[in-house]
Amino acid sequence: MKHWSGIPPQEKIAIKDYILNFLATKGVQLNMQVLNMIIILLAKVVKMSWFDHPELQSIVGDLSKLSNISTNHQLIAMYAINDLILEMSYVSKIKNLTINRRISINFRDNALFQIFKVA
């Protein structure tokens, strides 16, 4: 995580898209513990790159598309939204308090209403 800022935004978008694609194709078949870890990874990737590119802030729309696949995918999307909210409100030690607050407030202002509409 120390060198996360050195990764170009396009690669961060590719990582996010890969995880979402993985959840869409194999998420239903996964053990619950593995699924939880993948979802936590997605939430951390989104949080750590929240201000890097606007496409990374469209996670709620991406999870909404995931939920349209099937009922099981809808549950996976709800788990992901729950973990995303927890991660965004959690103060991580990787970034300083000011950056954590900025991310949390920006997430609240831009994504939380979309989450209420999806849920």
N, C-alpha and C positions, 0 to 999 in steps of 0.2 A: 504494500500500500504506500510505501514511502516514495516510490517513483511513479505513482499514478498520474501526477501532473505532467509527466513527460510523455505520456501516451497521447497521440493525436486524437482530436474529437471524433474523427471518422472511424477510428478503431474502437473507440468506446461505444459508438452507435452500433458497430458490427457485433460487439460483445453482447450488448443489450438485445439486439435482434436475434442473435444465436440462442441466447437463453430463452427468449420468448418462443422461438421456433421449436426448441427442444421441449418446452412445456406443452406446446400444441401437438407435437407428434408423439412424444413418449411420456408425457406427464401422467396420463391415466394409468399407465402400466407400472409406474414407480412405487416403491415402498414409501410409506408416509414419511419416514425419517429422511430419506433421500430427497423427496419432494420438498420438505420443509427447508432443507439446506440449499437447494437450488433457488427457492423463492427468496430466502435470506440473501443469497448472493445477488440476485436481481435487484433487491431493494438497496443493497450496499453500492452496487454499480451505479444505480440511478442517483442515489444521494451524493456520492463522491464526484459525480460529473454533472450535477444539476445545472450549474451555470455555464458549462462548457459549450453547449449547443442547444438551440430550441427544440430540436427533435428528441432530445433526451428528456424533455419535460412533457412529452406527449404520452407518457407511460399509461395514464388512465385510459386514453383512447385505445392504446394497444391491448390493454387488459380487457377492455370492453369487447374488442374484436375476438379475443380468445374466448370470452364467455359465450359468444354466439355459436360456437362449434357444437357443443353438446351440454347436457346437464352436468356431467362430470367436469368438463372444462369450466363451467360456470362456478363450481365449487373451488377449483384451482385458482380461478381469477379472484374470487372473494378472499381466499387465503392470502394471495399475493397482495391484494389491496390492504388487508389487515396488517400484514408485515411491513408494507410500504409506509403506512401511517405510523406504525411503531418506530420504524427506523428513522423517519423524518423528524419525529419528536424526541428521539434519543440523542443526547449530547455525547458524541463520540470523542475519543481522546486523540483521534488522528488529526482533526481540524480544531482550530481554536474556537472558543466560545462565541465570538462575534460571527464567524462564518457559519457555525451551527445554527445560530439564531436567524441569520439571513436566509439560509436554506429553508429552515422550518417556517418562517413567516411567508416566504415566497411560495412554498408548497401550499400553505394554508390559503393564501390569496388566490392562487391560480389553479390548483388541482382539487381541493377539498369539495368545492361545490359540484364539480364533475363527478366525483366519487359518490356524492349523495344522489345524483341523478341516475348513476349506473346501478347503485344498490337499491 
